[in-house]
């Protein structure tokens, strides 16, 4: 399956996982990493709006230099008991995160921004993730692998972190870092992409 684009698409993210997912969808795009400051204020525990506004900031920084393009940006956070769990700053912090998640349910929020010509479309998705009751040996072995260190909340569901997960409620790819199905639905609805088979467009 392939899509054709109506104008250049730029993914404002250095995340290899987001890049892999857009490639999987058959959408042509370029990458421009956004270095926006993540200093958005969290208001009334509205985590959906929080990640949407972070995505807007990321997209806006890139759009300044690419006014001709559609810029896609996303931001993902892990939330447990009202607190945001970032990428761990140390192995010790990663261990602490995973022990807190053990046997409990936390939420993963991803906010997405489509920015074109100063106009934006925003949405956010929440997925609930329940961890198994995990033993010390497994926690330390996983942290020692190095996998948690570049991931919000200290684990990757698409890697060995999957061994820690008992179940999820919602979009799996949202936990990976990009709610792909909803993103593609919006891109098609807004006319940014069209299905293509050979030289024949299938979307009306």
C-alpha positions in Angstrom: 0.0 0.0 0.0 1.3 3.4 -1.0 0.0 7.0 -0.6 0.8 10.0 -2.6 1.0 13.5 -1.0 -0.4 16.8 -2.0 2.5 18.7 -0.7 5.8 17.8 1.1 5.3 16.2 4.5 7.9 16.7 7.2 7.9 14.7 10.4 9.2 16.9 13.2 10.7 14.1 15.2 14.0 12.2 15.5 12.2 9.2 16.9 13.1 6.1 14.8 9.9 4.5 16.0 7.7 7.2 14.5 9.7 7.2 11.3 9.3 3.4 11.0 5.5 3.7 11.5 5.1 6.4 8.8 7.2 4.3 6.5 5.1 1.3 7.3 2.0 3.3 6.3 3.5 4.0 2.9 3.6 7.8 3.3 6.5 9.7 1.8 8.0 12.1 4.2 11.2 13.9 5.2 12.5 14.3 8.7 13.4 17.6 10.5 14.1 17.2 14.2 12.4 19.9 16.3 14.4 21.3 19.2 11.5 23.1 20.8 11.6 23.8 24.5 9.1 21.5 26.3 7.9 24.1 28.8 4.1 23.8 28.5 2.2 24.2 31.7 0.0 21.3 32.7 -3.5 22.7 33.6 -6.0 20.7 35.7 -4.4 17.4 34.9 -5.5 17.6 31.3 -2.8 15.4 29.9 -4.5 15.2 26.4 -4.3 18.9 26.0 -0.8 19.0 27.4 0.6 16.6 24.8 -1.3 18.4 22.0 0.3 21.7 23.0 3.8 20.1 23.1 3.2 18.7 19.6 2.2 22.2 18.5 5.4 23.7 19.8 7.5 21.0 18.0 5.6 21.6 14.7 5.8 25.3 14.9 9.6 25.4 15.2 10.0 23.3 12.1 7.3 25.0 10.1 9.1 28.4 10.4 11.7 27.1 8.0 9.3 25.0 5.8 6.3 27.1 5.0 5.6 25.0 1.9 5.2 21.8 3.8 2.7 20.0 6.0 4.5 19.4 9.4 3.5 16.5 11.6 4.7 16.5 15.2 3.9 14.2 18.1 4.7 14.0 21.8 4.2 11.0 24.1 4.1 10.9 27.9 3.5 8.2 30.5 1.2 9.1 33.4 0.7 7.2 36.6 -1.3 8.4 39.6 -1.4 11.9 38.2 2.4 12.2 37.7 4.3 12.3 34.4 7.1 9.8 34.0 9.8 11.0 31.6 12.7 9.2 30.0 14.7 8.0 33.0 17.8 10.0 33.8 19.7 7.0 35.2 19.4 3.2 35.5 18.4 3.7 39.1 15.5 5.9 38.1 14.4 3.4 35.4 14.3 0.6 38.0 12.2 2.8 40.3 9.8 3.6 37.5 9.3 -0.1 36.6 8.8 -1.1 40.2 6.1 1.5 40.6 4.3 0.3 37.4 4.6 -3.4 38.5 1.1 -4.9 39.0 -0.5 -1.5 38.3 -2.2 0.3 35.4 -0.8 3.5 33.9 -1.7 5.6 30.9 0.2 6.6 27.8 -0.9 9.8 26.0 0.2 10.9 22.6 -0.6 14.3 21.2 -0.4 14.9 17.4 -0.3 18.2 15.5 -0.7 18.7 11.7 0.5 22.2 10.9 0.1 23.8 7.5 0.1 27.4 6.6 -0.3 28.5 10.2 -3.4 26.3 10.7 -3.3 23.3 12.9 -5.3 20.1 13.4 -4.8 18.5 16.8 -5.8 15.3 18.5 -4.6 13.1 21.4 -5.0 9.4 22.2 -4.9 7.6 25.6 -4.0 4.0 26.0 -4.0 2.2 29.4 -1.2 -0.3 30.0 -1.3 -2.8 32.8 2.0 -4.3 34.0 2.4 -7.8 35.4 3.8 -8.1 38.9 7.4 -8.3 37.8 10.3 -9.6 39.9 13.5 -7.8 40.7 15.6 -10.0 38.5 13.6 -9.2 35.4 13.5 -5.5 36.2 17.3 -5.3 36.6 18.0 -7.4 33.5 15.8 -5.2 31.4 17.3 -2.0 32.7 20.8 -3.4 32.2 20.0 -4.0 28.5 19.9 -0.2 28.1 16.5 -0.3 26.3 14.6 1.8 28.8 16.9 4.8 28.7 15.5 6.6 25.7 11.8 5.9 26.3 9.2 7.8 28.3 8.4 5.8 31.4 11.4 3.7 31.0 10.2 0.9 28.8 9.4 0.1 25.1 6.4 -2.1 24.4 7.7 -2.9 21.0 11.0 -4.3 22.4 11.8 -6.5 25.4 9.6 -4.2 27.5 6.7 -6.2 26.2 7.7 -8.9 28.7 6.5 -6.6 31.5 3.0 -6.0 30.1 0.0 -8.0 31.0 -2.6 -6.1 28.8 -3.4 -2.9 27.1 -6.7 -1.0 26.6 -6.6 1.0 23.4 -4.3 1.7 20.5 -1.0 -0.4 20.7 0.9 1.9 18.3 0.0 4.9 20.5 2.2 3.3 23.2 4.9 2.9 20.6 4.7 6.6 20.0 2.3 7.4 17.2 -1.4 6.5 16.9 -1.0 5.7 13.2 -4.5 4.6 12.3 -6.1 7.9 13.6 -3.3 9.9 12.0 -3.8 8.4 8.6 -7.5 8.8 8.9 -7.1 12.5 9.5 -4.5 12.9 6.8 -7.0 11.4 4.3 -9.9 13.3 5.6 -8.0 16.6 5.2 -6.9 15.7 1.7 -3.2 15.6 2.5 -2.7 12.0 1.2 -4.4 9.8 -1.3 -4.2 6.1 -1.9 -2.4 5.1 -5.0 -2.1 1.8 -6.9 0.2 2.0 -9.9 -0.8 5.2 -11.6 -4.4 5.0 -10.5 -5.7 7.0 -7.6 -8.2 5.0 -5.5 -9.4 7.8 -3.2 -12.1 10.1 -4.6 
